[in-house]
Amino acid sequence: MKKQPKYRFYATLLDGFQGYIGSSEIYQKYWGFSEEPPKTEEEFEKEQYQSLIDRINRVPIDSEPADRGTCFNEVIDCIIEGRKSQKMELISDKTNNTITAKYNNREFIFPLDACRVVARDYSNAIPQVLTTGFLETKYGLVELYGYIDELLPTSIVDIKVKSKYEAFSFKNNWQHRVYPFCLQQEGTSLSDFFYDIYVLDKTNQIREKHNEFYSFVPERDIPALTSHCEGLIEFIEANRHLITDKKIFNEHQ
C-alpha cells in the first residue's frame, strides 16, 4: 500500500514561510537605517506571521501587482498555445498594438508586439506544468507541488513581473529547489532554473528583462529543502488551532 503524505506544501508557500522566518533581515534591509520607520520590527514580524497564516488558509488577497503578473503570464501562455483564455477576458487590438486583460475587476493593457516577442522566447515550452514530488522528513512524508510557468526542453523558467529590480531578488525563493526536485522524481532530470524578470512601467511597457540562474544540486538542495519543510511543519503544528484550511495536513475539509 502506497504511503500517504502527512503534509502538502506548494512551492510558493515555502516562500511565504521564508518571508516570516527572515522578517528581521527584511526589515533591516528596508527600514533598518530609517530614523522614522513606518512600523517597528515587532509590528512587521506580526504582519509577516499573519500573512503566512492567511496564505495557509488561502485567504483571498486583493493585490494589483499580483493581478498584473497573473495577466501578463496568461497573455504570454495564450500566445504560445494559440488559444483563448479560460481565466480572464483578453481583447486583442492589432490596430492599436494592444492586448487588454480583464481580471478581478481590473484592466491591464499590454503592448501586443512586445508580448509576442516574449512568447517567442518560450515557443518550445509547455506552459503551466503541474509537478509533484515526495520528501521524507523526520515528521513524516511531505507532498510538494507547484505549477511551472514554462517547461523548456533543457530548463525550467518562472516568469516574474516587477516595477523595479534588484540583483538576486529571488535567491531565497524555493521554486528553484522544489520544481527540479519534483521533476526528477517524475523522471525528468532538469537542473537549470531561470527566473525571467520583466520590469514593466506604469503603462505596462516592458522596460527591462533580467535573468537569475540557479542550478539544482541534490546533495546541497535536498537537505536544505528538508530542513525548511521541517521548520514549516513545526510552525503549522504550533499554530494548528488557527488553520482552517486542512489541505496542508492532507485532510479533506
C-alpha positions as CSV (number, residue, x, y, z in Angstrom):
1,M,0.0,0.0,0.0
2,K,1.4,3.4,-1.0
3,K,2.3,5.6,1.9
4,Q,0.2,8.7,2.2
5,P,1.8,12.1,2.7
6,K,1.1,13.7,6.1
7,Y,1.5,17.2,4.8
8,R,1.1,19.0,1.4
9,F,3.1,22.1,0.6
10,Y,3.1,24.1,-2.6
11,A,6.3,25.9,-3.6
12,T,5.3,29.5,-3.0
13,L,4.0,28.6,0.5
14,L,7.7,27.8,1.3
15,D,8.5,31.3,0.1
16,G,5.8,32.7,2.5
17,F,7.5,30.8,5.4
18,Q,10.8,32.1,4.3
19,G,9.4,35.7,4.5
20,Y,8.3,35.0,8.0
21,I,11.5,33.5,9.4
22,G,13.5,36.1,7.6
23,S,11.3,39.0,8.7
24,S,14.2,40.7,10.8
25,E,16.5,40.6,7.8
26,I,13.8,42.0,5.5
27,Y,13.0,44.8,8.0
28,Q,16.6,45.8,8.4
29,K,17.0,45.9,4.6
30,Y,14.2,48.3,4.1
31,W,13.9,50.3,7.3
32,G,16.9,49.5,9.5
33,F,18.6,52.8,8.8
34,S,15.4,54.9,8.8
35,E,15.0,57.5,11.6
36,E,11.3,57.3,11.3
37,P,10.3,53.8,10.1
38,P,6.6,53.4,9.3
39,K,6.4,50.4,11.7
40,T,8.5,48.7,14.3
41,E,10.4,45.4,13.7
42,E,8.0,43.7,16.0
43,E,5.0,45.0,14.1
44,F,6.5,43.9,10.8
45,E,7.1,40.4,12.2
46,K,3.4,40.2,13.3
47,E,2.4,41.2,9.8
48,Q,4.5,38.5,8.3
49,Y,3.1,36.0,10.7
50,Q,-0.5,36.9,9.9
51,S,0.3,36.9,6.2
52,L,1.6,33.4,6.5
53,I,-1.4,32.2,8.4
54,D,-3.7,33.8,5.7
55,R,-1.7,32.1,3.0
56,I,-2.1,28.7,4.6
57,N,-5.8,29.3,5.0
58,R,-6.0,30.5,1.4
59,V,-7.5,33.9,2.3
60,P,-8.0,35.8,-1.0
61,I,-5.6,38.7,-1.4
62,D,-6.6,41.8,-3.4
63,S,-3.3,42.8,-5.0
64,E,-3.0,44.8,-8.2
65,P,0.7,43.9,-8.7
66,A,-0.2,40.2,-8.3
67,D,-3.1,40.5,-10.7
68,R,-0.8,42.3,-13.3
69,G,1.6,39.4,-13.1
70,T,-1.2,36.8,-13.5
71,C,-2.5,38.7,-16.5
72,F,0.9,39.0,-18.1
73,N,1.6,35.3,-17.7
74,E,-1.7,34.4,-19.1
75,V,-1.3,36.6,-22.1
76,I,2.1,35.0,-22.9
77,D,0.7,31.5,-22.4
78,C,-2.3,32.2,-24.7
79,I,0.1,33.5,-27.4
80,I,2.4,30.4,-27.1
81,E,-0.5,28.0,-27.3
82,G,-2.6,30.0,-29.7
83,R,-5.7,29.7,-27.5
84,K,-8.3,31.7,-25.7
85,S,-8.1,32.3,-22.0
86,Q,-10.3,30.4,-19.6
87,K,-9.2,32.6,-16.7
88,M,-10.0,36.1,-18.0
89,E,-11.2,38.1,-20.9
90,L,-8.5,39.0,-23.4
91,I,-9.1,41.6,-26.1
92,S,-6.5,41.9,-28.9
93,D,-6.4,45.2,-30.9
94,K,-3.9,44.9,-33.8
95,T,-4.7,48.4,-35.0
96,N,-3.5,50.0,-31.7
97,N,-1.0,47.2,-31.0
98,T,-2.5,46.3,-27.6
99,I,-3.9,43.3,-25.8
100,T,-6.2,44.0,-22.9
101,A,-6.7,41.6,-20.0
102,K,-9.7,42.0,-17.7
103,Y,-9.4,40.1,-14.4
104,N,-10.6,40.6,-10.9
105,N,-12.4,43.8,-11.8
106,R,-9.1,45.2,-13.1
107,E,-8.0,46.0,-16.6
108,F,-4.4,45.8,-17.8
109,I,-3.3,46.9,-21.3
110,F,-0.1,45.3,-22.6
111,P,1.8,46.1,-25.9
112,L,0.9,43.3,-28.3
113,D,4.1,43.2,-30.3
114,A,6.3,43.1,-27.1
115,C,4.2,40.2,-25.7
116,R,4.7,38.3,-29.0
117,V,8.4,38.8,-28.7
118,V,8.4,37.4,-25.1
119,A,6.2,34.5,-26.2
120,R,8.6,33.7,-29.0
121,D,11.3,33.0,-26.4
122,Y,9.2,30.2,-25.0
123,S,7.9,28.8,-28.3
124,N,9.3,25.4,-27.3
125,A,7.9,25.5,-23.8
126,I,5.0,23.7,-22.2
127,P,3.2,26.3,-20.0
128,Q,1.8,25.7,-16.5
129,V,3.1,22.2,-15.9
130,L,1.9,20.7,-12.6
131,T,4.8,18.9,-10.9
132,T,4.6,16.8,-7.7
133,G,7.2,15.1,-5.6
134,F,7.5,13.5,-2.1
135,L,10.0,14.4,0.5
136,E,10.8,12.3,3.6
137,T,11.2,14.4,6.8
138,K,11.6,13.5,10.5
139,Y,7.9,14.4,10.9
140,G,6.6,12.3,8.1
141,L,6.1,12.4,4.3
142,V,5.6,15.7,2.6
143,E,4.0,16.1,-0.8
144,L,5.5,19.1,-2.6
145,Y,3.8,20.5,-5.7
146,G,3.5,23.6,-7.9
147,Y,2.9,24.9,-11.4
148,I,6.0,25.6,-13.6
149,D,5.4,28.7,-15.7
150,E,7.4,27.5,-18.7
151,L,8.9,24.0,-19.0
152,L,11.6,24.1,-21.7
153,P,13.5,21.0,-23.1
154,T,16.6,21.9,-21.2
155,S,15.5,24.3,-18.4
156,I,12.7,25.5,-16.1
157,V,11.5,29.1,-16.2
158,D,9.5,31.1,-13.7
159,I,8.2,34.4,-15.0
160,K,8.2,37.4,-12.7
161,V,6.8,40.8,-13.2
162,K,8.2,43.8,-11.3
163,S,8.1,47.5,-11.2
164,K,11.8,47.6,-10.3
165,Y,14.5,45.0,-9.9
166,E,17.4,44.4,-7.6
167,A,20.0,41.7,-8.4
168,F,19.5,38.3,-6.9
169,S,16.0,39.2,-5.6
170,F,14.9,35.5,-5.7
171,K,17.9,33.8,-4.2
172,N,15.9,32.9,-1.1
173,N,12.9,31.6,-3.1
174,W,12.2,27.9,-3.1
175,Q,10.8,27.3,-6.5
176,H,14.3,26.7,-8.0
177,R,14.7,23.8,-5.5
178,V,11.1,22.4,-5.4
179,Y,10.5,22.2,-9.2
180,P,13.7,20.3,-10.2
181,F,13.3,18.0,-7.2
182,C,9.7,17.1,-8.2
183,L,10.6,16.8,-11.9
184,Q,13.4,14.4,-11.1
185,Q,11.0,12.2,-9.2
186,E,8.7,12.2,-12.2
187,G,11.6,11.1,-14.5
188,T,12.6,14.4,-15.9
189,S,16.1,15.4,-14.9
190,L,16.5,19.1,-15.3
191,S,18.9,21.2,-13.1
192,D,18.8,24.6,-14.8
193,F,16.3,27.0,-13.4
194,F,15.8,30.6,-14.6
195,Y,13.7,33.4,-13.1
196,D,12.9,35.6,-16.0
197,I,12.1,39.0,-14.6
198,Y,10.2,41.6,-16.7
199,V,10.2,45.2,-15.5
200,L,7.1,47.0,-16.6
201,D,6.5,50.7,-16.3
202,K,3.1,52.3,-15.2
203,T,1.8,51.8,-18.8
204,N,2.8,48.1,-18.8
205,Q,5.5,48.7,-21.4
206,I,8.4,46.3,-20.9
207,R,11.4,48.4,-19.9
208,E,13.9,45.7,-18.9
209,K,14.4,42.0,-18.7
210,H,16.7,40.3,-16.2
211,N,17.6,36.7,-15.5
212,E,18.5,34.9,-12.4
213,F,20.0,31.5,-12.9
214,Y,20.2,28.7,-10.3
215,S,21.4,25.1,-10.7
216,F,19.8,22.4,-8.7
217,V,22.4,20.3,-6.8
218,P,20.6,17.4,-5.0
219,E,23.4,16.9,-2.4
220,R,23.1,20.5,-1.4
221,D,19.5,21.4,-2.1
222,I,17.6,18.4,-0.8
223,P,19.0,18.7,2.8
224,A,18.1,22.4,2.7
225,L,14.6,21.7,1.4
226,T,14.1,19.0,4.1
227,S,15.2,21.4,6.9
228,H,12.9,24.2,5.6
229,C,9.9,21.8,5.3
230,E,10.6,20.6,8.9
231,G,10.6,24.2,10.1
232,L,7.3,24.8,8.4
233,I,5.8,21.6,9.9
234,E,6.8,22.8,13.4
235,F,5.2,26.2,12.6
236,I,1.9,24.7,11.4
237,E,1.7,22.2,14.3
238,A,2.3,25.0,16.8
239,N,-0.5,27.1,15.1
240,R,-2.8,24.3,14.2
241,H,-5.7,25.9,16.1
242,L,-5.5,28.9,13.7
243,I,-5.5,26.8,10.5
244,T,-9.0,26.4,8.9
245,D,-7.9,25.0,5.5
246,K,-6.8,21.4,6.3
247,K,-5.3,20.7,2.9
248,I,-1.9,21.5,4.3
249,F,-2.4,18.5,6.6
250,N,-3.6,16.4,3.7
251,E,-7.1,16.3,5.3
252,H,-10.3,16.8,3.5
253,Q,-12.4,19.7,4.6
